[in-house]
């Protein structure tokens, strides 16, 4: 600390000396503007300046150097950085300053410019940042992050970015051919291409035959830009013939390009549960490929009736039961390195626990400790690796379910040890208080609760008599529950999550046994439909969603194998 203070003081003294022109021994000139500086300070800043003055280091004559390729304003900012290790970076000067920092080999200033751009990445500017940083080796990390930003937020980029229209055909192809491109429907890619071509149709129509194999939709053959191009039309006819088996002679490579599903931005994880006993299996669902794959097998101690949460690249497994022990332990799984780590244990042992995430904290609520049902709640801060107690709920409840919405945690239903509950309550972290809200229309133990579209959904469960198909939605603004469409299958103790604007109900117990069935709910149509079933039939499973993983391909089937697998299934 003392050394840092001494260095800071030294720079301050040199800075004041420069302002007053004291002991300066070097003149830097940009155009007609001159700056009096100290050799030692500029040399400490950059190897460029060290090389510039090395042959005149002991000269008694103050040398003057014309600095090419930089404006007086930029040179002033460079000198400011040399003396203070900070600079006045703005949105207006950051591009020029980054280029100048690279030209003069000032790695520290280059890093500051990259930090400035990274925290301001936005759908409007991400393409420009990606292109800007492509040719700068020192900006490789920002280039990677901006490219991922473009792919992840592509639909928003199309809506607001003028930079998209300025892309070259090569740059456009590089984006749309990526498996990681995050689009809800492939029609989005088609519309993006038409939008790009329409910006300069006379010069860009010729690129349709290059761009077309990068996407496919049913109505593409009727678009006038397609019909005007004979070669492009032939590609469409061949593709349709292949896809509908009109012609066996079309190349497999074309089929591969047109039907290959993209990588998902978000994956659904089904963790632990009960098969013929507690299990440690983790399965991942790829919605784009409509496929489940096993992520881990036998790597972790089995847990059933656990809770899960995702924060950044970590999956947290909270509490649970293995037929012998009721756990207060918490394990986290690094989804990038695929390694397990123990974190701080909870105050209470909690099986049948409800888990929710709010403001970067994990809440563990209620449950069974092996002796009694719990009213207590606690929350985990990953930055401190500590659990702290929160206020008790109004009722004891295990087998409930929790979610967060608009700054509050909601817990619904559950079991007291004597009866299934239809009560629900919300927790406000600002007041550390639980408040009972309107009761549900049905008693629900083993219920699934999830927030979506400003509503809290309570799905399925057990009412003390039988497993339920019914679903109801709570509006915090009106404090009213409203019935919505029932599930296709009755179930309790299942996993529930939202993926790509659909509610997924995963596995569970249907009254006679565990199930591997999965169904999803579309809020817009108020309808449930079947989804791809899990590999393992299980109840007491917990689900969570992780988005934006850099290694998402490790949680999805190999894209090159999907068509082969579909052929063998058909």
N, C-alpha and C positions, 0 to 999 in steps of 0.2 A: 504493500500500500504506500509506503514511504517513497519507494522508487517511482511509482506511478505519479505521485504528487510532485516529485522533483521534475519528472519529464514534462508534466503539464505546465509547471511554472516556467520551465525553460522555453517551451513553445510560446507561452504568453509574453515573455520578455522579448523573444525574437520578433513576435508579431507587432509589439509596440515599437520596437526599433525600426521595423520596416515602414510603419506608418509615418514615422518622423524622419525617415531616410538615414538612420544611423547605422554605420558599419555595413551597409549593403555593398556587395562586391560583384553583382551580376545584374545586367539589364536585359529583360526580355521584352521584345517588341512584337505586337500583333497589329498589322497594318501600320498606322501612324501613332498608335498608343504604346507608351513605354511603361514598364513596371520595374521598380527597383526592388531586388530581392537578395536573399542570402544563399550562396551556393550550397552550404551545408544543409539547409532546410529543403531546398529543391531536390538535392541528391538523395536525401533520406526518403523523399516522397516517391521517387521513380527512377528506375535504371536508365530511362531515356535521358533524363537530365544528368545523371552520372556520366554517361557516355559523352554527352554534349560538352561538358566542361572539363573532362578528365585531363586533356592535354594542356589546359591553361589553369590548372589548379593553383599553382604557385605564382601566377602572373601578378605583377604589381599594378597592372593596368586593368581597370574594370571592363570586362568584355561585354559586347552587346550582340545578342542573337535575334534574328528575325524568325519567329515561330510561324511556320506555314500551316495552312489548313485549319486555322482556328480564329474565331472572332475575338475582339478585345473582351467582350463579356464572358466568353468561355474561358479565356486565359485568366481573367480575374477570379472566376470560380475555382479554377485549378489551383491558383496560388492560395486562395482562401483555404482550400482543403489541405494544402501542404503545411500551412501554419496552424491549423486548428483541428484537423482530422474530421471536419464536418463541412457541409456545403449547403447552400440555399437551393435545394432541388425543387423544381415546380413542374407542373404538367406541361408548361410551355417550353421549358429548357431541358427536360430530362433526356430527350432523344439526342440532341446535340451534345449534351454533356457526356452521355454514355459513349458516343462515338469518339469524342475527344479523350476520354479516359482510356479507351482502348488504344487509341493512336499513341498516347504518351505513356502507356504501360503502367497506369496508376490503378493497381488491382483493388485497393481499398475503396477508391471513389467509384470504380466500376461496380463493386459489391453494393454500395449505397444506392446506386441507380437501379440495380436489379431489385433490391428490397423495395424501393419506392414503387416500381412498376408492379411487383408481385402483389402487394397489398391492395393495389387498385385494379387488379384484373377484373374485367367486366365483359359481358357479351358484346358491348359496343367496341371495345379496344383489343380484345384477346387475339384476333387474327393479326393485327398490326404488330403487337408485341411478339407474337410467334415468328413472324417474318423478320422483324428487326433483329431478334437475337439468334437467328439461325446461323449466321456466319461468324459469330463471336464465340470462340472456344470458352472464354471465361464466363459466358452467360448460358452454358449448356443446361444447367439446372432450371433456370427460368424458361428457357426454350421448351424443355420437356413439360414443365408445369403448364405453360400457356397452351401447348399443343393438346394436352389432356383436357384443359379447360374448354377449348374449342369443341372437342369430341363429346365431352360430357354435357355441355350446354348448347348443343348444336341447334336445337329448335328455337331457343331464345335468340341465338346469334342471327338466325335467319330473319327474325322479326325486327331487330334493332340495328344490325351492323351494316353500314355502308361499305366497310372494308371487304365484305364478302363478295360484292359485285365487282371489285377490282382484282380479284384473284386471277391468276393465269390458269389455263386449262390444266397444266401439270399440278399446280397447287390444289385445284379443286379435286382432281382425281386422287391425289394423296390423302385428302380428307375422306371422300365418300367411299373409298375402297377399304377403309380400316374396319376391322371387326369390332373395334371399340366404339364406333360411332353410335351415340345414344339417341335413337329415334324410336318413337312408339310404333310407327308404321313405316314400311318401306316407301309408301307414297310420299312421305316427307322428303325423301331423297330425290324422288322424281320431280316434285314441285320445286325443290331447291335448284335443280339443274335447269328447269325451264325458266326460273326467275333469273338465273345467271345468264342464260342465253338471250333472254328478252332484253337485257340491258344493252346488248350490242348485237342484235340478231344477224345483221349482214355478215359480220366477221366470225360469229361464233356458231352458226348453224352447222358448219362443216365438222364440228367436234361431236355431233350427236352419236355417230357410230363408235366413237371412242368411249363416250360416257355411258351409252346405253347398257352395255353388259355389266355395269356396276350396280344396276338396280332392276327391278321388274315389278310391274303392277298390271292388273287386268285391263284397265282402261287406257293404257299407254298407246296402244295401236291407233286410237282415234284422234290423238293430238295432231294438229296441223303441222307442227314442226317435225313430227315423225313422218307424216305422210308425204311431205315435200322432199324427203331424202330417201331415194330408192334403196341404197345400201342399208340404211337404218331400218326401213320397213322389213327387209329380208331378215335382219337379225331378230326382230319381233316375231315374225312368222315362224322362224326356226325355233325360237324359245317356246312359243305357245305350243307348237307341234310336239316338242319334247315333253313339256310339262303335262300335256293332256294325252300323251302317248299316241299322237297321230303319226309320228315318224320315228322309227328306231335308229335312223342314220345320223341324227344330229350329234355333234361332239359332246362327250361327257364333260369336257372342260367348260363348255357354255352352261350346261346344267349346273355345274358346280358354282359358277359365278353368280347365276341368277337366283339360286335357291339357298345358298349358304347363309344361315342365320348369323346375325351380328352378336357380339358379346354383350351381355346385359350390363347396364350400369349398376343395377342393384341385384343382389342375390338374397334368397330366402334360406335361412338356416334352420333346420330342425335338430334339436339338441337333446340328447339323453332320453329319459322316459322309461317305460316298462314294456318289454316284449314278452318273454316268459319269466322275466325278472328284471331288475334294474339294468340299464344298458348305458354305455358311453358313446354309442354311435352318433355321429354328426353327419347329416345329409344336407346337400346344397341343391336348391332348385333354381334352374336356369329357365326363366319365363320365355326368353326368345327361342330357345330350342325345345321348350316344354319337356324338360328332362331333369330327373334327380340323379345325383351321383354321391357316392360315399366319400366323405372327406377324411375321416379318421376311423380307424378300426383297432380297438383294444389298446389305445395309447393312454387312456385316462381312466380313473376309477369310476365305475358306474354310478349314475345318479338318476333317480326318478323323482317326480314332483318337485323339481327345482325351478328356479327363475333364471332368466337370461337377460343380458343387456349388452348393447354395443356402444362403445365410446372410442372414437378414432379408429385405429386398426385392431382394437382388442375386443374379443368376445368374453364377457364375464359370466361365469356359472355360479349362481348364488344358492347356498343351502341345498336342500334335497334329502334323499333317504336311500339307503342301500340294503334294506331289510334288517340291518344290525344297528346302524348309527343314524341319528338325526344330525345333520351337518350344520355347524355354524361357519364352516370354512368357505372360502371364496377362491375360485381359481380363474385365471385369465389366460386366454388363448390368443397369441399373436397371430393374426390372420395373414400377415406377410411372411414371417419366418416359420410359421406353423410350429411354435413351441409353447409349452405350458409353463405358467409361473403361479406360485402361491402369493396371495395378497393378504392384507390384514383380515382376521376373522371378525364376524359379527358378534355383537354382545349376546344375542340369543341364537340357539339352535332353531332352524326354521325349515320345516318340510311343509308342502302345500303352501308355499310362500307366494305372495304377489310382489312383482318387481316392476318398477317404472323408472324412466330417466327424465329429469327436469333440470335444466340449466347446468348440464355437465355433471350432475350428481346422480348416483344410483340409489333409489329408495327400495328398501326391503320391508314389507308390510305384512303383519299378521303371521299366520301359519300355525304349525303344531310343533312343539319342542320335545315331544315324546311323552309329555304328561298332561298338557293342557293346551287349549286353543289360545292364541295370543291377541291382545289389543295393541301391543307395542309396535313401533315403527322406528327405523333408523336409516341413516343415509351415509353413503360412502363418497369421499372426495379423493379421486385418483391422484391429484397433485400432491396430497399430503399422505396418502395411503392410510387414512383414518376413517373409522365409522363414528358418527355422533348420534345420540338418541334424539328423536323427534317426539312430538306430543303423541300420547296414546289415542287410538281411535275411540269412537263412541261405543263400538261393539267389538267383542271378540269375533274373529273370523279366520278360518283356514279355508282352503279351496276357493278363495275369491280370485279376482283378477284386477289388475290396475293398469292405468295409462295416464298420460299427461296431456293437458290441453290448456292453452292460453294462460300459462303461469301457475296452474294448479295440478295437483295429483288427484285422480279419481279412483276409488276402489268400490267394487260392486259385488253384491251377493256374498256367497261363501257359506260356511257351516260353523255353528257355535259349539258343536259337540252334541247338541240336542235337536237342532232344527236347521233346515236350509233357510237362508236369508233372502228376502227381496229388498232389503235396505241397501242404500249406497251413501257414500260420503265423499267430500272433497277436502283436500288439505291445502292451505295457503302458507307457503314458506315465509311470507312476510310477517305473518302474525303467529306462526307456529301453532295453528289451530285447525282441528277437524270440524267440519260442519255437515250435519245430515242434510241430504238433498232429497228430492222426491223419490219415493220407492218405486221399484220396477213393478210391472204388472204380474210377473211370475217370480216365484222363489227360484234361485239359481245357485247351486253349488257346482264346482267344477266348470264354471262359466268362462267364456273367453271375452275379454274387454279390450277394445282398441279405439283410438281416436282417429277420426278422418272427417275432413270437410266441415269443421266447426261443430261436430257432433261426437258423442261418446256412444259406441255401439256395444250392447251386451248380447252375446250370441250363445245359444244352446245352454248346456248345463244339465243339472239334475234337480228336480223339484221335490224330492222325497218320495215320489211315486214312480217316475220314469224319466228317461233321458228326453231332452227337448230338441225340437227343430226350430223353435220360435226365436225371433230376433227383435229387439227393440232399440230405439235410438233416443238418446237424451240430448236436449238442447239446453245448454247452460243459461241462455238468455231468457228462456221462458220457464225453466225448471219443470219441463214436461217430457215424459217418455212417450214415444210414438211407435206403434208396431210397424215393422217393415216385413219384406218377404221372408218366409221361413227357409231354412236350409233344406237341401234335398235329403239329408240323412240326419237322424238324431245322434247327438254325441255330447259327451262331457269330458273334462280333463284332456283337452286338445290344445294344440298350438294355434295362435292367431296373429296375423300381421297384415300390413298393407304393402303391396308391391304394385308399382305401376298403376296406381289409382284403383286397385281392386283389393277387396278384403279376402284373405285366404284362411280357411279353416282346415287344419292339418291333423290327421290321425284322430286319436281319442278312443273312448270306450262307448260302444253303441247300445249297451244294455245286455248284450250276450257275449261280447269279447272285444279285444282291441281291433282297431281298423287301420289300414294303410290308405284309406280313401282321402282325397283332397277335393275341396270345392272352393269356388271363388264367387264373390258377390260384386256386381256392377251397380254402383250407386245410381248412375244415370238411368239405367233401365229397370232398377229394382228387381233384379233377377239373379238367381244363383245358377251356376253351371259347373259341371264336372271339370276337374283339372287332372293332370297326370298324377297317379298315385305314387306314394313313397315306395322305396324298396322294402322297408321293414314295417310290419304292422305293429303299432305301438300306441299306448296312451301315456298319460303323465309326461308328455313331451312339451318342451318349451321352444318357441320360435322367436326369431329376431331377424332384422334386415340389416345388411351392410352395403353401403354404396361407395362408389369411387375407388375401389381397391386397385392398386397398380398391378397386382397379380391376379386379377379376377379370372383369368383363363385357367388357373389351377382349381377353380371351383365350378368349372363348367366342362361339358364333354368336349373332346377334341373336334373342332369344326370340320376337319377333313374326314372324320369318321361318321358324322351325323347322317349323311345321305346313305351310306352303306348300311348303317343300323336301321334306318327307316325302310330300306329295301328288304332287309331280312325280316322285319316285323310285319310287312304287308303281305 
